[in-house]
Amino acid sequence: MERKENGNPEQDFPAGDKVTELWRVCVNHEAGAAASATVQPLAGGADQEQAGFPLWALGSEDALALNEAGAVLTAGGTVAFPTETVYGLGADARNTAAVEQIFAAKGRPSDNPLIVHISDTSQLDELVLGVNDTERRLMEAFWPGPLTLVLPVKPGAVSPRVTAGLDTVAVRMPDHRVALALISAAGCPVAAPSANRSGRPSPTLAGHVFEDLAGAIDGILDGGPAGVGVESTVVQAGQDGAVTVLRPGGVTEEQLAALAASVQRDPALARAGSADSPTPRSPGMKYTHYAPKGALCIVQGRTADSVSAKIQAELDAAEARGETTGVLSFDEHIGRYRADVAVSLGSLAAPEEAAHRLYAGLRQFDEEGATFILAESCSDKGLGAAVMNRLLKAAGHHIIFASDDGLASD
């Protein structure tokens, strides 16, 4: 197979002339609700290996840092902050000049709408025309959490740059204490896509944000590693109980089906990230996303043996061409491969591990200079749907189908 570009050639982004403020919220996880905290300068993100996010209370110095970051948002600035999914880049959703800074820092296409983050359901009154019974049930079940609802926007409630000219707005309430505290401190709904350059893997560490956006944004609030690792599920819900998944994510279709009359994937998902994908109805429905700098393809086949054989044959051919090779695999198969960079997504039996590791793994290929990367696929059931959605977009929908006789087709 000849090397294919992934549709995301490295772009030249100006370094920017902003002084990016860096805060760290350090939490004593052992102390639980009585935890104390301090704020330290961010050290480039190299030592971000903290635990998950048990319940804890903000210390006084944390509150000062959050109030300072909130004031930046209130004044029309941009701040990157942690959520339970990935790090987001926030700005006042009502302020067009502020929102335009998000697009400028990321190099984000103007027709790609943004998700608005809130800290209390009472904020919906100022944002949307109404909430139907299905939407309310989903909020009660999954908020705060990794579920975004596309709702009818109240005219003038947010900047038109947030909605990309649509008559709807995507809204969610993150399940992360730091994010909720920041939104409350800002006193405004916060528009926030992932805090990375457009097309790059989403950031799960503050250090990833620093690599991509330092000098282009006003601040980074470091709250340790993100939890879920992939973005929120985006849905539209009808009064009749029908739910349409516009982007798979941290809430699975199976979880939605427990509350909905029916659940279906938007047909446009099959083309999301491809050249002919339609105008997006929600964030994440168009353009190549999450891509490493090297060429990435997914290898699929009827058996694990045929997939492994095809991957190794392609890796050997790429090495002979002088490529720096990479493989993205699972624990069950990672030992089969010879590559310059081998990254495991965890066990096939635990898709939550793949979701948590995916973006950091894609960035590892960049850090180690991989120019040709092949990835195994996984089941698209449960959280695997979100993993495969992100992988397909990272690969620009480039797939190699391995046959049992050793032949393959693109």
ChimeraX attribute file (.defattr): number of C-alpha atoms within 10 A of each C-alpha:
attribute: neighborCount
match mode: 1-to-1
recipient: residues
	/A:1	12
	/A:2	8
	/A:3	16
	/A:4	14
	/A:5	17
	/A:6	21
	/A:7	23
	/A:8	21
	/A:9	13
	/A:10	12
	/A:11	11
	/A:12	7
	/A:13	14
	/A:14	11
	/A:15	12
	/A:16	14
	/A:17	11
	/A:18	12
	/A:19	12
	/A:20	18
	/A:21	18
	/A:22	23
	/A:23	24
	/A:24	21
	/A:25	22
	/A:26	20
	/A:27	24
	/A:28	14
	/A:29	19
	/A:30	10
	/A:31	12
	/A:32	13
	/A:33	13
	/A:34	14
	/A:35	16
	/A:36	18
	/A:37	20
	/A:38	18
	/A:39	21
	/A:40	15
	/A:41	12
	/A:42	20
	/A:43	14
	/A:44	14
	/A:45	17
	/A:46	11
	/A:47	11
	/A:48	17
	/A:49	10
	/A:50	13
	/A:51	12
	/A:52	13
	/A:53	17
	/A:54	12
	/A:55	13
	/A:56	18
	/A:57	17
	/A:58	21
	/A:59	17
	/A:60	13
	/A:61	16
	/A:62	22
	/A:63	19
	/A:64	14
	/A:65	20
	/A:66	26
	/A:67	18
	/A:68	18
	/A:69	27
	/A:70	24
	/A:71	16
	/A:72	19
	/A:73	28
	/A:74	20
	/A:75	13
	/A:76	19
	/A:77	22
	/A:78	30
	/A:79	26
	/A:80	28
	/A:81	27
	/A:82	30
	/A:83	28
	/A:84	26
	/A:85	27
	/A:86	26
	/A:87	32
	/A:88	27
	/A:89	27
	/A:90	31
	/A:91	34
	/A:92	29
	/A:93	28
	/A:94	22
	/A:95	23
	/A:96	16
	/A:97	15
	/A:98	21
	/A:99	27
	/A:100	18
	/A:101	20
	/A:102	26
	/A:103	19
	/A:104	18
	/A:105	24
	/A:106	23
	/A:107	16
	/A:108	18
	/A:109	13
	/A:110	15
	/A:111	18
	/A:112	22
	/A:113	26
	/A:114	26
	/A:115	27
	/A:116	26
	/A:117	27
	/A:118	24
	/A:119	25
	/A:120	15
	/A:121	12
	/A:122	9
	/A:123	13
	/A:124	18
	/A:125	12
	/A:126	14
	/A:127	23
	/A:128	20
	/A:129	14
	/A:130	12
	/A:131	18
	/A:132	13
	/A:133	13
	/A:134	19
	/A:135	22
	/A:136	14
	/A:137	15
	/A:138	19
	/A:139	19
	/A:140	9
	/A:141	14
	/A:142	19
	/A:143	19
	/A:144	19
	/A:145	20
	/A:146	23
	/A:147	28
	/A:148	32
	/A:149	27
	/A:150	21
	/A:151	22
	/A:152	16
	/A:153	21
	/A:154	17
	/A:155	14
	/A:156	10
	/A:157	17
	/A:158	24
	/A:159	20
	/A:160	19
	/A:161	21
	/A:162	27
	/A:163	24
	/A:164	21
	/A:165	14
	/A:166	16
	/A:167	14
	/A:168	23
	/A:169	27
	/A:170	26
	/A:171	24
	/A:172	26
	/A:173	24
	/A:174	25
	/A:175	20
	/A:176	21
	/A:177	19
	/A:178	22
	/A:179	26
	/A:180	20
	/A:181	17
	/A:182	28
	/A:183	27
	/A:184	18
	/A:185	19
	/A:186	22
	/A:187	16
	/A:188	21
	/A:189	27
	/A:190	32
	/A:191	28
	/A:192	24
	/A:193	28
	/A:194	27
	/A:195	31
	/A:196	26
	/A:197	24
	/A:198	24
	/A:199	23
	/A:200	23
	/A:201	24
	/A:202	30
	/A:203	29
	/A:204	31
	/A:205	25
	/A:206	30
	/A:207	22
	/A:208	22
	/A:209	27
	/A:210	24
	/A:211	14
	/A:212	19
	/A:213	25
	/A:214	22
	/A:215	18
	/A:216	22
	/A:217	27
	/A:218	22
	/A:219	27
	/A:220	29
	/A:221	26
	/A:222	26
	/A:223	24
	/A:224	26
	/A:225	26
	/A:226	23
	/A:227	20
	/A:228	24
	/A:229	28
	/A:230	28
	/A:231	27
	/A:232	25
	/A:233	22
	/A:234	26
	/A:235	26
	/A:236	20
	/A:237	23
	/A:238	17
	/A:239	12
	/A:240	12
	/A:241	18
	/A:242	16
	/A:243	25
	/A:244	20
	/A:245	21
	/A:246	26
	/A:247	26
	/A:248	28
	/A:249	28
	/A:250	27
	/A:251	21
	/A:252	20
	/A:253	23
	/A:254	13
	/A:255	13
	/A:256	20
	/A:257	15
	/A:258	10
	/A:259	16
	/A:260	21
	/A:261	14
	/A:262	16
	/A:263	20
	/A:264	13
	/A:265	15
	/A:266	15
	/A:267	11
	/A:268	18
	/A:269	19
	/A:270	14
	/A:271	18
	/A:272	27
	/A:273	25
	/A:274	20
	/A:275	13
	/A:276	11
	/A:277	15
	/A:278	15
	/A:279	14
	/A:280	18
	/A:281	22
	/A:282	26
	/A:283	19
	/A:284	25
	/A:285	27
	/A:286	24
	/A:287	26
	/A:288	25
	/A:289	27
	/A:290	26
	/A:291	29
	/A:292	29
	/A:293	27
	/A:294	26
	/A:295	24
	/A:296	31
	/A:297	27
	/A:298	25
	/A:299	22
	/A:300	22
	/A:301	18
	/A:302	11
	/A:303	11
	/A:304	15
	/A:305	14
	/A:306	20
	/A:307	25
	/A:308	21
	/A:309	17
	/A:310	24
	/A:311	26
	/A:312	17
	/A:313	15
	/A:314	19
	/A:315	25
	/A:316	16
	/A:317	15
	/A:318	21
	/A:319	15
	/A:320	10
	/A:321	11
	/A:322	10
	/A:323	19
	/A:324	20
	/A:325	26
	/A:326	30
	/A:327	27
	/A:328	24
	/A:329	25
	/A:330	22
	/A:331	13
	/A:332	13
	/A:333	16
	/A:334	18
	/A:335	11
	/A:336	13
	/A:337	20
	/A:338	15
	/A:339	21
	/A:340	18
	/A:341	18
	/A:342	21
	/A:343	21
	/A:344	20
	/A:345	23
	/A:346	20
	/A:347	15
	/A:348	18
	/A:349	13
	/A:350	12
	/A:351	22
	/A:352	23
	/A:353	18
	/A:354	27
	/A:355	27
	/A:356	22
	/A:357	20
	/A:358	26
	/A:359	28
	/A:360	19
	/A:361	19
	/A:362	26
	/A:363	20
	/A:364	17
	/A:365	25
	/A:366	15
	/A:367	11
	/A:368	13
	/A:369	18
	/A:370	24
	/A:371	20
	/A:372	28
	/A:373	30
	/A:374	25
	/A:375	23
	/A:376	22
	/A:377	21
	/A:378	18
	/A:379	13
	/A:380	14
	/A:381	14
	/A:382	18
	/A:383	24
	/A:384	23
	/A:385	21
	/A:386	26
	/A:387	28
	/A:388	21
	/A:389	22
	/A:390	29
	/A:391	27
	/A:392	26
	/A:393	25
	/A:394	30
	/A:395	29
	/A:396	28
	/A:397	22
	/A:398	20
	/A:399	18
	/A:400	20
	/A:401	17
	/A:402	24
	/A:403	17
	/A:404	16
	/A:405	7
	/A:406	11
	/A:407	10
	/A:408	17
	/A:409	10
	/A:410	11
